[in-house]
Amino acid sequence: MKLIINEFKEIGEVAGVVFNYSEIRAYISTVNKVEKFFNKIGSSNLRNIIKFKHYLKNGYALKSYEIERFLTYYSKVKLPYYALGL
């Protein structure tokens, strides 16, 4: 697991994206950092894209079980998704 976290650190340094770390995961915890991640690295994870776009539009994040109802609406998002122009 430490090898994967070290790889995240290297990717973050190269891309200029700051991750937070625990012993078992790397994560991003602020809107600015998430936006920078989407702009610089992008994502193909539609669930994370939906959560982030919903948060920006409505001011709160969806629960995991709520995402399913938005999958059809966002199904035409071009992947990988880059948040340019947000």
DSSP file (Angstrom, degrees, kcal/mol; ACC not computed):
  #  RESIDUE AA STRUCTURE BP1 BP2  ACC     N-H-->O    O-->H-N    N-H-->O    O-->H-N    TCO  KAPPA ALPHA  PHI   PSI    X-CA   Y-CA   Z-CA
    1    1 A M     >        0   0    0      0, 0.0     4,-2.1     0, 0.0     5,-0.2   0.000 360.0 360.0 360.0 -36.3    0.0    0.0    0.0
    2    2 A K  H  >  +     0   0    0      1,-0.2     4,-2.5     2,-0.2     5,-0.2   0.847 360.0  58.2 -63.3 -32.2    2.9    2.4    0.7
    3    3 A L  H  > S+     0   0    0      2,-0.2     4,-1.9     1,-0.2    -1,-0.2   0.921 106.7  47.1 -62.7 -43.9    4.1    1.9   -2.8
    4    4 A I  H  > S+     0   0    0      2,-0.2     4,-2.1     1,-0.2    -2,-0.2   0.915 111.9  50.3 -64.5 -43.1    0.8    3.2   -4.2
    5    5 A I  H  X S+     0   0    0     -4,-2.1     4,-2.2     1,-0.2    -2,-0.2   0.898 109.0  52.1 -63.2 -39.9    0.7    6.1   -1.9
    6    6 A N  H  X S+     0   0    0     -4,-2.5     4,-2.1     1,-0.2    -1,-0.2   0.872 107.6  52.5 -63.2 -36.1    4.3    7.0   -2.9
    7    7 A E  H  X S+     0   0    0     -4,-1.9     4,-2.7     2,-0.2    -2,-0.2   0.898 107.5  51.6 -66.4 -39.1    3.1    6.9   -6.5
    8    8 A F  H  X S+     0   0    0     -4,-2.1     4,-3.0     2,-0.2    -2,-0.2   0.906 108.2  52.4 -61.4 -41.0    0.3    9.3   -5.7
    9    9 A K  H  X S+     0   0    0     -4,-2.2     4,-2.3     2,-0.2    -2,-0.2   0.925 111.0  46.5 -60.6 -44.5    2.9   11.6   -4.1
   10   10 A E  H  X S+     0   0    0     -4,-2.1     4,-2.4     2,-0.2    -2,-0.2   0.929 113.9  47.5 -64.1 -45.6    5.0   11.6   -7.2
   11   11 A I  H  X S+     0   0    0     -4,-2.7     4,-2.8     1,-0.2     6,-0.2   0.924 112.0  51.1 -61.1 -44.3    2.0   12.2   -9.5
   12   12 A G  H  X>S+     0   0    0     -4,-3.0     5,-1.9     1,-0.2     4,-1.5   0.899 110.0  49.1 -60.2 -42.2    0.8   15.0   -7.3
   13   13 A E  H  <5S+     0   0    0     -4,-2.3    -1,-0.2     3,-0.2    -2,-0.2   0.920 113.9  45.4 -64.6 -44.0    4.2   16.7   -7.3
   14   14 A V  H  <5S+     0   0    0     -4,-2.4    -2,-0.2     1,-0.2    -1,-0.2   0.913 120.5  39.2 -65.9 -42.8    4.5   16.5  -11.1
   15   15 A A  H  <5S-     0   0    0     -4,-2.8    -1,-0.2    -5,-0.2    -2,-0.2   0.607 108.4-120.5 -84.6 -12.4    0.9   17.7  -11.7
   16   16 A G  T  <5 +     0   0    0     -4,-1.5     2,-0.5     1,-0.3    -3,-0.2   0.786  67.3 136.9  76.4  27.2    1.0   20.3   -8.9
   17   17 A V      < -     0   0    0     -5,-1.9     2,-0.6    -6,-0.2    -1,-0.3  -0.929  47.2-142.1-110.1 128.6   -2.0   18.6   -7.1
   18   18 A V        -     0   0    0     -2,-0.5     2,-0.3    -3,-0.1    19,-0.1  -0.812  18.9-170.3 -96.7 119.2   -1.7   18.3   -3.3
   19   19 A F        -     0   0    0     -2,-0.6     2,-0.3     9,-0.1     9,-0.2  -0.683  17.0-134.0 -98.4 156.9   -3.1   15.1   -1.8
   20   20 A N  E     -A   27   0A   0      7,-3.8     7,-2.6    -2,-0.3     2,-0.4  -0.804  27.1-151.9-102.1 154.9   -3.7   14.3    1.8
   21   21 A Y  E     +A   26   0A   0     -2,-0.3     2,-0.2     5,-0.2     5,-0.2  -0.970  22.2 176.5-134.9 143.7   -2.5   10.9    3.0
   22   22 A S        -     0   0    0      3,-2.6     3,-0.1    -2,-0.4   -17,-0.0  -0.658  56.3 -86.7-120.9-173.8   -3.4    8.3    5.7
   23   23 A E  S    S+     0   0    0     -2,-0.2   -18,-0.1     1,-0.2     3,-0.1   0.823 125.8  26.4 -64.9 -28.7   -1.7    4.9    6.1
   24   24 A I  S    S+     0   0    0      1,-0.1     2,-0.3   -19,-0.0    -1,-0.2   0.414 120.7  32.8-119.8   1.5   -4.1    3.3    3.6
   25   25 A R        -     0   0    0     -3,-0.1    -3,-2.6     2,-0.0     2,-0.4  -0.999  52.9-140.5-156.5 159.0   -5.3    6.0    1.2
   26   26 A A  E     +A   21   0A   0     -2,-0.3     2,-0.3    -5,-0.2    -5,-0.2  -0.956  35.9 165.1-114.9 139.8   -4.6    9.2   -0.6
   27   27 A Y  E     -A   20   0A   0     -7,-2.6    -7,-3.8    -2,-0.4     2,-0.4  -0.965  34.4-129.6-151.6 164.7   -7.5   11.7   -0.8
   28   28 A I        -     0   0    0     -2,-0.3    -9,-0.1    -9,-0.2    -2,-0.0  -0.970  19.8-177.0-120.1 135.6   -8.3   15.3   -1.6
   29   29 A S        +     0   0    0     -2,-0.4     2,-0.3     5,-0.0    -1,-0.1   0.452  52.8  62.6-121.3   0.8  -10.3   17.3    0.9
   30   30 A T  S  > S-     0   0    0      1,-0.1     4,-2.5     0, 0.0     5,-0.2  -0.928  74.6-122.2-127.6 155.7  -11.1   20.8   -0.4
   31   31 A V  H  > S+     0   0    0     -2,-0.3     4,-2.9     1,-0.2     5,-0.2   0.904 113.1  52.8 -59.0 -43.2  -13.1   22.1   -3.4
   32   32 A N  H  > S+     0   0    0      1,-0.2     4,-2.1     2,-0.2    -1,-0.2   0.899 111.0  46.5 -61.1 -40.9  -10.0   24.0   -4.7
   33   33 A K  H  > S+     0   0    0      2,-0.2     4,-2.3     1,-0.2    -1,-0.2   0.893 113.3  48.7 -69.3 -39.4   -7.9   20.9   -4.6
   34   34 A V  H  X S+     0   0    0     -4,-2.5     4,-2.7     2,-0.2     5,-0.2   0.928 111.6  49.6 -65.5 -44.1  -10.6   18.7   -6.2
   35   35 A E  H  X S+     0   0    0     -4,-2.9     4,-2.4     1,-0.2    48,-0.2   0.908 111.2  49.4 -60.7 -42.0  -11.1   21.3   -9.0
   36   36 A K  H  X S+     0   0    0     -4,-2.1     4,-2.8    -5,-0.2     5,-0.4   0.896 109.8  52.4 -63.6 -39.9   -7.3   21.4   -9.6
   37   37 A F  H  X>S+     0   0    0     -4,-2.3     4,-2.9     1,-0.2     5,-1.9   0.948 111.5  45.5 -59.6 -50.1   -7.3   17.6   -9.7
   38   38 A F  H  <5S+     0   0    0     -4,-2.7    46,-0.2     3,-0.2    -2,-0.2   0.878 116.0  47.2 -63.0 -37.7  -10.0   17.5  -12.4
   39   39 A N  H  <5S+     0   0    0     -4,-2.4    -2,-0.2    43,-0.2    -1,-0.2   0.914 123.8  29.6 -69.6 -43.4   -8.4   20.3  -14.4
   40   40 A K  H  <5S+     0   0    0     -4,-2.8    -2,-0.2    -5,-0.2    -3,-0.2   0.880 138.6  15.5 -87.3 -41.3   -4.8   18.8  -14.3
   41   41 A I  T  <5S-     0   0    0     -4,-2.9    -3,-0.2    -5,-0.4    -2,-0.1   0.809  88.5-156.9-105.8 -40.7   -5.4   15.1  -14.2
   42   42 A G      < -     0   0    0     -5,-1.9     2,-0.3    -6,-0.1    40,-0.2  -0.179   9.5-115.3  83.2 177.6   -9.0   14.5  -15.1
   43   43 A S  B     -B   81   0B   0     38,-1.6    38,-3.7    -5,-0.1    -1,-0.0  -0.993  20.9-166.9-154.4 146.3  -11.2   11.5  -14.2
   44   44 A S        +     0   0    0     -2,-0.3     2,-1.1    36,-0.3     3,-0.1   0.257  65.0 108.0-110.0   6.3  -13.1    8.7  -15.8
   45   45 A N     >  -     0   0    0      1,-0.2     4,-2.0    36,-0.1     3,-0.4  -0.738  51.5-168.4 -89.1  99.0  -15.0    7.9  -12.6
   46   46 A L  H  > S+     0   0    0     -2,-1.1     4,-2.7     1,-0.2     5,-0.2   0.830  83.4  58.9 -60.0 -34.2  -18.5    9.1  -13.4
   47   47 A R  H  > S+     0   0    0      1,-0.2     4,-2.3     2,-0.2    -1,-0.2   0.920 108.2  44.7 -62.5 -42.9  -19.6    8.7   -9.8
   48   48 A N  H  > S+     0   0    0     -3,-0.4     4,-2.4     2,-0.2    -1,-0.2   0.875 112.2  52.7 -68.8 -36.3  -16.9   11.2   -8.7
   49   49 A I  H  X S+     0   0    0     -4,-2.0     4,-2.8     2,-0.2     5,-0.3   0.933 110.5  47.7 -62.6 -45.9  -17.7   13.6  -11.5
   50   50 A I  H  X S+     0   0    0     -4,-2.7     4,-2.6     1,-0.2     5,-0.2   0.934 112.0  49.6 -60.8 -47.2  -21.4   13.5  -10.6
   51   51 A K  H  X S+     0   0    0     -4,-2.3     4,-2.2    -5,-0.2    -1,-0.2   0.924 114.4  44.9 -58.0 -45.6  -20.6   14.2   -6.9
   52   52 A F  H  X S+     0   0    0     -4,-2.4     4,-2.4     2,-0.2    -2,-0.2   0.937 114.6  45.9 -67.9 -47.8  -18.3   17.1   -7.7
   53   53 A K  H  X S+     0   0    0     -4,-2.8     4,-2.1     1,-0.2    -1,-0.2   0.891 113.5  50.6 -63.4 -38.8  -20.6   18.8  -10.3
   54   54 A H  H  X S+     0   0    0     -4,-2.6     4,-2.9    -5,-0.3     6,-0.5   0.905 109.5  51.0 -64.9 -40.9  -23.6   18.4   -7.9
   55   55 A Y  H  X S+     0   0    0     -4,-2.2     4,-2.6    -5,-0.2    -2,-0.2   0.928 110.6  48.4 -62.1 -45.0  -21.6   19.9   -5.1
   56   56 A L  H  < S+     0   0    0     -4,-2.4    -1,-0.2     1,-0.2    -2,-0.2   0.890 118.5  40.2 -62.6 -39.0  -20.6   22.9   -7.2
   57   57 A K  H  < S+     0   0    0     -4,-2.1    -2,-0.2    -5,-0.2    -1,-0.2   0.872 131.7  21.6 -77.8 -37.9  -24.2   23.4   -8.4
   58   58 A N  H  < S-     0   0    0     -4,-2.9    -3,-0.2     2,-0.2    -2,-0.2   0.544  95.9-119.5-114.7 -11.3  -26.1   22.7   -5.1
   59   59 A G  S  < S+     0   0    0     -4,-2.6     2,-0.3    -5,-0.4    -4,-0.2   0.554  84.5  76.0  83.5   6.9  -23.6   23.2   -2.3
   60   60 A Y  S    S-     0   0    0     -6,-0.5     2,-0.3    -9,-0.1    -2,-0.2  -0.995  76.5-117.5-148.2 150.8  -23.8   19.7   -0.9
   61   61 A A        -     0   0    0     -2,-0.3     2,-0.1    -6,-0.1   -10,-0.1  -0.606  30.2-117.2 -87.8 145.4  -22.4   16.3   -2.0
   62   62 A L        -     0   0    0     -2,-0.3     2,-0.2   -11,-0.2    -1,-0.1  -0.470  27.3-114.3 -74.2 149.9  -24.7   13.4   -2.9
   63   63 A K    >>  -     0   0    0     -2,-0.1     3,-1.4     1,-0.1     4,-0.8  -0.507  32.6-108.4 -75.1 155.5  -24.6   10.3   -0.8
   64   64 A S  G >4 S+     0   0    0      1,-0.3     3,-0.9     2,-0.2     4,-0.4   0.872 119.6  53.6 -56.1 -39.7  -23.3    7.2   -2.7
   65   65 A Y  G 34 S+     0   0    0      1,-0.2    -1,-0.3     2,-0.1     3,-0.2   0.673 104.0  57.4 -72.4 -15.0  -26.8    5.7   -2.9
   66   66 A E  G X4 S+     0   0    0     -3,-1.4     3,-0.8     1,-0.2     4,-0.3   0.652  86.9  77.9 -86.0 -16.7  -28.2    8.9   -4.4
   67   67 A I  G XX S+     0   0    0     -3,-0.9     3,-2.3    -4,-0.8     4,-0.6   0.823  76.2  73.6 -65.8 -33.1  -25.9    8.9   -7.4
   68   68 A E  G >4 S+     0   0    0     -4,-0.4     3,-1.1     1,-0.3     4,-0.5   0.836  89.5  58.6 -53.3 -37.6  -27.7    6.2   -9.4
   69   69 A R  G <4 S+     0   0    0     -3,-0.8     4,-0.3     1,-0.2    -1,-0.3   0.663 107.6  48.0 -70.2 -13.3  -30.6    8.6  -10.3
   70   70 A F  G <> S+     0   0    0     -3,-2.3     4,-2.1    -4,-0.3    -1,-0.2   0.486  84.8  91.2-101.1  -5.5  -28.1   10.9  -12.0
   71   71 A L  T << S+     0   0    0     -3,-1.1     4,-0.5    -4,-0.6    -2,-0.1   0.893  88.0  46.9 -61.3 -42.0  -26.2    8.3  -14.0
   72   72 A T  T >4 S+     0   0    0     -4,-0.5     3,-1.0     1,-0.2     4,-0.3   0.924 110.8  52.6 -65.3 -43.4  -28.5    8.6  -17.1
   73   73 A Y  T 34 S+     0   0    0     -4,-0.3     3,-0.4     1,-0.3    -2,-0.2   0.886 118.7  35.4 -59.5 -40.9  -28.3   12.4  -17.0
   74   74 A Y  T >< S+     0   0    0     -4,-2.1     3,-2.0     1,-0.2    -1,-0.3   0.342  86.1 105.0 -95.6   6.0  -24.5   12.5  -16.9
   75   75 A S  T <  S+     0   0    0     -3,-1.0    -1,-0.2    -4,-0.5    -2,-0.1   0.700  76.2  57.0 -64.5 -18.3  -24.0    9.4  -19.2
   76   76 A K  T 3  S+     0   0    0     -3,-0.4    -1,-0.3    -4,-0.3     2,-0.2   0.328  74.1 126.6 -95.5   8.2  -23.0   11.6  -22.1
   77   77 A V    <   -     0   0    0     -3,-2.0     2,-0.3     1,-0.1     4,-0.1  -0.480  68.1-116.5 -64.4 130.5  -20.1   13.3  -20.3
   78   78 A K        -     0   0    0     -2,-0.2     4,-0.2     4,-0.1    -1,-0.1  -0.560  42.1-109.7 -72.3 127.3  -16.9   12.9  -22.3
   79   79 A L  S    S+     0   0    0     -2,-0.3   -35,-0.2     2,-0.1     2,-0.1  -0.858  99.6  44.2-109.3 145.2  -14.4   10.8  -20.5
   80   80 A P  S    S-     0   0    0      0, 0.0     2,-0.4     0, 0.0   -36,-0.3   0.550  92.5-146.0 -67.2 147.4  -11.8   11.4  -19.2
   81   81 A Y  B     -B   43   0B   0    -38,-3.7   -38,-1.6    -2,-0.1     2,-0.4  -0.695  16.3-170.5 -88.9 131.3  -13.5   14.5  -17.8
   82   82 A Y        -     0   0    0     -2,-0.4     2,-0.3   -40,-0.2   -43,-0.2  -0.990  20.2-141.4-120.3 133.0  -11.6   17.7  -17.3
   83   83 A A    >   +     0   0    0     -2,-0.4     3,-1.3   -48,-0.2   -44,-0.2  -0.003  44.4 152.3 -86.0  31.0  -13.2   20.5  -15.3
   84   84 A L  T 3   +     0   0    0     -2,-0.3    -2,-0.1     1,-0.3   -44,-0.0  -0.365  64.3  22.3 -63.3 138.1  -11.9   23.2  -17.5
   85   85 A G  T 3         0   0    0      1,-0.1    -1,-0.3    -2,-0.0    -2,-0.0   0.641 360.0 360.0  82.8  14.8  -14.1   26.3  -17.6
   86   86 A L    <         0   0    0     -3,-1.3    -2,-0.1   -51,-0.1    -1,-0.1   0.514 360.0 360.0 -69.3 360.0  -15.9   25.6  -14.3
